[in-house]
Amino acid sequence: MGYNPSYRLEGATYGKYIAANQPTSKIAVLYQNDDYGKDMLKGLKDGLGTKVKDVVAEATYEVSDATIDSQIATLQASGADTFVNVTTPKFAAQAIRKVYDIGWKPMQYLSNVAASVGSVLTPAGLDKSIGINTVGYFKDPTDKQWDDDPAMKEWRAFMKQYVPDASLTDASNTYAYLAAETLVQVLKQCGDDLTRANVMKEAANLKGFAPGLLLPGITLDTGPNDYFPFDKLVLARFDGTTWAPTGAGLSARSLR
């Protein structure tokens, strides 16, 4: 059972948002040539619905590629004004930098797996990342609004004690803590029965579980026939310093 929101759910969330808020958009997509990229693209097109015709260009890359510069140039040449960037951190930073450097100014959507301020946006250039959108579900450690948040303070104390050399701006560390906290909850529900069957049973029996680092209004819910903990994500936009939520959670559960 995966912890991270499914790629189809994330893609569908972008699609629904674009369809509702950018009715005249022309969309270009860069995606990794594997199940990760293809699932995100499928979700995006599902979310777009009848606006799927507005996808005017698609380009792929291989994880062994040195750069994605040529793909970005091709996507720009399509005339697209919206860029959906379905990449992993190394290629995400390259794409953000290249889009800026060639003067292309589309509305950008960045896959959540590459949305770390510390490991992606900073290497790409914070000034070059302003205005990029992503989806989120947990509190960004670089966001000042959470500095006095009890859960964030607890996380920082944990990091200081157990992994003092790790970055406090790398969202991957926040994600890891949340995933571990959820596993602890599953084990608590198991009681003394720690068989594989019971661990799976309780992992599929999370009801409204809300670790403190999740964004307000988001909970984890699973069931015997529902192995997807998340059914709602929050759209956020980078303001040059941190990811600022743009509104209420967006549900795309039926499309994931």
C-alpha positions, 0 to 999 in steps of 0.5 A: 500500500503506497503512502504518497497520494496516487499519481492519477489522483494528483494528475486529476487534481491538476486537470480539474483545476485547469479545466475550471480556472483556465478555460482557454489554456493550451497545455504542454506536458513533460513526463517521465517515460515510465508508469509514474509519468504515464499514470500522472498523464492519464489522471491529468486527461481524466481531470480535464474531461472535455478539455483534454483536446487542449493538450497540444504537446507531450514530450517524454524523457528517460531517467538516463538522459543528461538534460531535458533542454531539447524537450522544453524547447519543443514544448515551448514551440507548440504555443502552449501557455500551460506547462505540466512538469511531471518529473523527478527532482533532478529533471524538475530543477533543469526544467524550471531553469530552462523554462525561465532562461528561454523566456517561456512564461507558461502557467506551471504545474509541478509534480509533488514528488519534485516540489521540495524547496530545498532540493529542487527550487533552490538549485533551480533558482528561487526567483525562477520558481515564483508562480509555480503550482503544485499540490500538497497535503502536509505542512511545508517546513519552509513556511513561516506560518507553521513556525509556532505550530506544535506539530512542526515544533515536535518534528524539528525536535525529533530531527535535532535529536535523531538526524541533526545533519539532515536538512530542515528545508527538505520536504522529503524529511517531513514526508518520511516522518509522516509516513512513519507516524502513520505506520506507528498508528497502524501498529497501535491498532494491531495491538498484540497481533502483529501478523502480516494479515492483521497489519494489512487489515489495520492499514486498510482500517484508517478512519479520519487519522490526522497526523499533526503535520497534515494540512488542515482539513486533510485526513487519512482514510482507508478501507478493505477495498480502498488502499489509497490513504488520500482523497483530497489535495490542496493546490499551492503556489510558490511565492519565492520563499515557500508554498502558499496554499491557494484555497480549499482542498480539491477532491478528485477521488473518483478519477484516481 
